[in-house]
Every structure is written in structure tokens, then in C-alpha cells.
Amino acid sequence: MKSFMTEFKEFISRGSVMDMAVGIIIGSAFTGIVNSLVNDVIMPLIGVVIGGLDFSALSIVVGEATINYGLFIQNIVNFLIVAFCVFSVIKAINKMRDAVKKPEEEKEEEPEEDPADIALLKEIRDLLQK
């Protein structure tokens, strides 16, 4: 019976867990880039287009509660940008994978010709069956 620590070591050293860890780290770094893109580039441009309005300052006060719907709008824009970037990357990866697969599939579709001696044996077999 394996110990808990042995099983844990095997689990954590699997390729899929390591790939997931790398993805999370890269995703965290990517979030900083996207937030900067949204906050420092896109949102100011949108603000200029709609008359200098800063989304992050948009809010409604209801009693003692403040509803910051401008921050919500900004987070929606962040999400859409991240989703678009991920979609673009996945689409590019799939396109490259398809480009690599097509030549391989074409090779598989072509039936290989038998060597001359095997073809002769098959011909003899077919004649004997008749």
C-alpha cells in the first residue's frame, strides 16, 4: 500500500498537473498585461470617444451603499479582451495543428503498394480460389 506522500508525489509530478501550474502562472502574468491594456489604453480611448467619461468613477449611491457599476463595466471589458485573446491563441494553435495534420492524413489515405513478391502471392491465391 502506497503512503499518502508517495501518492501525492506521483500526482503532483504528472505532466498534466505541471502543465496546469505553468498555465496558471502564465495566466496570472497575462492578467497584469490585460489589466494595463484595459486601464491604460482602451478605457481612456473609450472615455475620449464618449466625452471624457471615466468608467471607474461611475457609481450610484443608494442609502449608505455605493454601487460601483463603472468598475463592473471595466471588468466586463477586461473579460472580453481576455476571452478574445484566448480565442485568438486557440484558433492559431488549431490552425497550425490542422496544417500539420493534413499532410499526415494525405499520407495515410494513400494505400501502400505491396512488394512484387507479395503481389504475386496474392495473385496466385486469388487464382486458386477461383
N, C-alpha and C positions, 0 to 999 in steps of 0.2 A: 504494500500500500504506500502510495506516494505521500510525502508530507505536504502540508499546506504551502510551505515556502517553495518546495520543488515545483509544485503545480503552478504557483504564481510566477516563478521564474520562466517556466515554459510558456505560459500565457503571454507575459509581457515581452518576451523575446521573439514572438511570432512576427512575421513580416507585416501582417495587416495592422497590428497594434502600433508598430513603429511608423508605418505609413500614415496612420491616423494622427499620431503625435506630431509628425512633420507637418501634416495638413493644418492642424490646429495652430501650430507656431506660425506658419506662413500666413494663415488666416488672420491671426492677431496682428501681425505686422501689416498686412494688407488693409486692415480696418483703419489703422492710423493714416495710411495714404489716402484712402477713400474719404475719411472724415476731413482731411485737409483739402482735398479736391472740392468737396461739397461746401465746406465752411469758407474757404479762402478764394475759390474760383467761381463755382456755379451759383451759389446763393447770392453773392454780391451782384453778379450779372443779372440774375432774375430780379433782384431788388431794383436795379437800374431800369430794366425793361418795364417794371410795373410802378415806376415812380419813386425809387429810393426806399421802398418799404423793406424793413429788416424783419424777416420771418421769426427770428428768435425772440424778438421783443413782443410779438403778438400774444395777447392774453386777455382773458375775461375774468373779472372779479365777481364772484357770486358769494355774497355774505362775506365770510372770512377766508374763503377758499379762492385760490388763484388757479385758473385753468390755462395752462401754457400751450395753447393749440399751435402756436408758431413753432415751438420745438417739435411738436408732433409732425407738422408738415415737413420740417427739416429732416426728421428721422425717416419719413416716407421717401423723401428724395434720396437719402443715403441708401436705403434698402433697394430702391430701383436701380441705382448706379451699381451697387454690388451685384445685384441679380443680372444686370446687363453684362457686366464684366465676366461673371462666371459663365453665363450663356455663351459669350464670345469665345472664351477659352475652350469650353467643352465642344463647341461647334468646330473650332480649329483642330482640336485633337481628333474628333471623329472624322473630319475631312482627311487628315493625314493618315489615319488608320485605314480608311476606305481606299486611299491611293495606294497604300502598301498591299492591302488585301486583293485588289483587282488583279494585279499580275500573278499573284499566287493562285487565285481561283481559276484564271485562264490556263495556268499550267496543269491544274488538277483536272480540268474538263477535257483536255486532250488525251484520248486513250493512247497508252503506250503500245507501240508495235512489238509483237513477240519476236524474239530472235528467230532466225531462219530454221534452226533445228526444231524449235517448239512449234512453229507454224506448220512444218512438215508433219510432225507427230499429230497435231490436231487434224490436219487434212486426212491422214491415214485413219484416224479414229472415226472421223465423220463418214468416210467411205465404208468402213467396216460396219458401221451402224446401219447403213442402207442395205 
